[in-house]
Amino acid sequence: MSLGVEATGSPGAPAIVFLHGVAASSWMWWRQVPAFADHLCLAVDLPGHGRSRDVPWVSLADAAGQVAALVRARTATGRAHVVGLSLGGHVALTLLEHHPDVVDRAVVSGVTAEPWPHRWLLGPQVWLTTRQLRNRRLVEAQARSLGLPPEVQGAFTDTVLAMDPRTYRRITTEVAGYGLPRSLRTVRTPTLVLAGGRESAAIRRAVQLIPAVVPGATGRVVPGVGHGWNVEAPELFTATVRAWIEGFPPAPG
């Protein structure tokens, strides 16, 4: 069973793959995709999400393998720029680890680079979150609190409510234990690692930890933004991605 993907643009144009966060889907790139009309945009639904909700989540490595297969099948060159946020950022890092040949340049935002502390608290936290994910009124309120326009609030709500709580649990447990693999030391793919200035200390540390391991990586903290800054500050996010994939250095941060 193949991954769901929203494809826009010319099949022969340079490709960008967008990888979303947990409990989201390709809808979350609605502000970025139109801005890259000069590219082939492939906004992927990761396993267990959106149109891929019937594709089981196995692991980060499995998801990265499926994304690599999609890039090889759907692009003119078998390569693409990759943009990943949160869970999508972890999938992008795993793609660099196992399938660097399919990645031209990468942008990774909102990831951790070391196992979470106090993981013994994870069980109760996940239990509470999965209960909240089943409550339509709470999910609709969250959509409004994120400042999503009405035409996107429905997609957000439907995606969250359709997600299997077991999938959320598996993903969260795996990401909580994530540590940078030694094999990334050989990856020279130009990779921009970003964190919002209002994100957790662990995510902000990743902008230093990842470039210390990955030869092709550069890290920056973006002042004043939070975890989902592609929605919070879409123009800034889009401009940052475009500058990086066009080969310009990131602004100091």
Residue pairs with C-beta under 8 A, 6 or more apart in sequence:
1 54
1 55
2 55
2 66
2 69
2 70
3 44
3 45
3 46
3 47
3 52
3 55
3 66
3 67
3 70
4 25
4 26
4 44
4 45
4 50
4 51
4 52
5 26
5 42
5 43
5 44
5 45
5 51
5 70
5 74
6 26
6 33
6 41
6 42
6 43
6 45
7 40
7 41
7 42
7 43
7 74
8 33
8 37
8 40
8 41
8 43
9 36
9 37
9 38
9 39
9 40
9 41
10 40
11 40
11 74
11 76
12 40
12 76
13 38
13 39
13 40
13 76
14 39
14 40
14 80
14 81
14 104
14 245
15 39
15 40
15 41
15 42
15 71
15 74
15 75
15 76
15 77
15 79
15 80
15 81
16 36
16 39
16 40
16 41
16 42
16 80
16 81
16 82
16 83
16 241
16 245
17 42
17 44
17 67
17 70
17 71
17 80
17 81
17 82
17 83
18 26
18 29
18 32
18 33
18 41
18 42
18 43
18 44
18 83
18 84
18 88
19 44
19 46
19 67
19 82
19 83
19 84
19 85
19 87
19 88
19 89
19 91
19 92
20 26
20 28
20 29
20 43
20 44
20 45
20 46
20 49
20 85
20 86
20 87
20 88
21 28
21 85
21 86
21 87
21 88
21 110
21 228
22 49
22 86
22 87
22 168
22 171
22 172
22 175
23 49
23 133
23 159
23 160
23 163
23 168
24 49
24 156
24 159
25 45
25 46
25 49
25 50
25 51
25 52
25 155
25 159
26 43
26 44
26 45
26 50
26 51
27 50
27 152
27 155
27 156
27 159
28 85
28 156
28 228
28 230
28 231
29 41
29 43
29 230
30 152
31 230
31 231
31 234
31 237
31 238
32 41
32 83
32 230
32 234
32 237
32 238
32 241
33 41
33 43
35 238
35 242
36 238
36 242
39 81
40 74
40 75
40 76
40 80
42 70
42 71
42 74
42 75
42 80
44 52
44 67
44 70
45 51
45 52
45 53
46 52
46 57
46 63
46 67
46 87
46 88
46 91
47 55
47 56
47 57
47 58
47 62
47 63
47 66
47 167
48 55
48 56
48 57
48 163
48 164
48 167
48 171
49 159
49 163
49 167
50 159
50 162
53 162
53 163
53 164
55 66
56 167
57 63
57 167
57 170
57 171
59 174
60 90
60 91
60 94
60 174
60 175
60 178
61 94
61 98
63 91
63 94
64 91
64 94
64 95
64 97
64 98
64 99
65 98
65 99
67 82
67 91
67 95
67 99
68 95
68 98
68 99
68 102
71 78
71 79
71 80
71 102
72 78
72 102
78 101
78 102
79 101
79 102
79 103
79 104
80 102
80 103
80 104
81 103
81 104
81 105
81 106
81 107
81 245
82 92
82 95
82 103
82 105
82 106
82 107
83 92
83 106
83 107
83 241
84 90
84 91
84 92
84 93
84 106
84 107
84 108
84 109
84 111
85 109
85 110
85 228
85 230
86 109
86 110
86 111
86 227
86 228
87 171
87 175
89 108
89 109
89 110
89 111
90 111
90 175
90 178
92 103
92 106
92 107
92 108
93 108
93 111
93 180
93 184
93 210
95 102
95 103
95 106
96 103
96 106
96 184
96 187
96 189
96 191
96 214
97 181
97 183
97 184
97 187
100 187
100 189
103 189
104 189
104 245
105 189
105 190
105 191
105 192
105 244
105 245
105 247
106 189
106 190
106 191
106 192
107 191
107 192
107 194
107 240
107 241
107 244
107 245
108 191
108 192
108 193
108 194
108 210
109 193
109 194
109 195
109 196
109 229
109 230
110 194
110 195
110 196
110 199
110 203
110 227
110 228
111 178
111 193
111 203
111 206
111 210
112 175
112 178
112 202
112 203
112 205
112 206
113 178
113 179
113 180
113 205
113 206
113 209
113 210
113 213
114 178
114 179
114 180
114 202
114 205
114 209
115 176
115 177
115 178
115 179
116 122
116 176
116 177
116 202
117 202
119 176
119 177
122 172
122 173
122 176
126 168
126 169
126 172
126 173
129 168
129 172
130 165
130 168
130 169
132 138
132 139
133 139
133 160
133 161
133 163
133 165
133 168
134 161
134 165
136 157
136 161
139 156
139 157
139 160
139 161
140 153
140 157
142 156
142 160
143 152
143 153
143 156
143 157
144 153
146 156
146 228
146 231
147 231
147 232
148 156
148 231
180 209
180 210
180 213
180 214
182 213
184 210
184 213
184 214
185 213
185 214
185 215
186 215
187 214
187 215
187 216
188 215
188 216
189 216
190 216
190 218
190 244
191 210
191 214
191 216
191 217
191 218
192 217
192 218
192 219
192 220
192 240
192 244
192 250
193 206
193 207
193 210
193 211
193 217
193 218
193 219
193 220
194 207
194 219
194 220
194 221
194 222
194 240
195 203
195 204
195 206
195 207
195 219
195 220
195 221
195 222
196 203
196 221
196 222
196 224
196 225
196 226
196 227
196 229
197 204
197 221
197 222
197 223
197 224
197 225
198 224
198 225
198 226
198 227
199 226
199 227
203 227
204 221
206 219
207 219
207 220
207 221
208 219
210 217
210 219
211 217
211 218
211 219
218 249
218 250
220 250
220 251
220 252
220 253
221 253
222 229
222 236
222 240
222 253
223 253
225 232
225 233
225 236
226 232
229 236
229 237
230 237
230 238
240 250
240 251
243 250
244 250
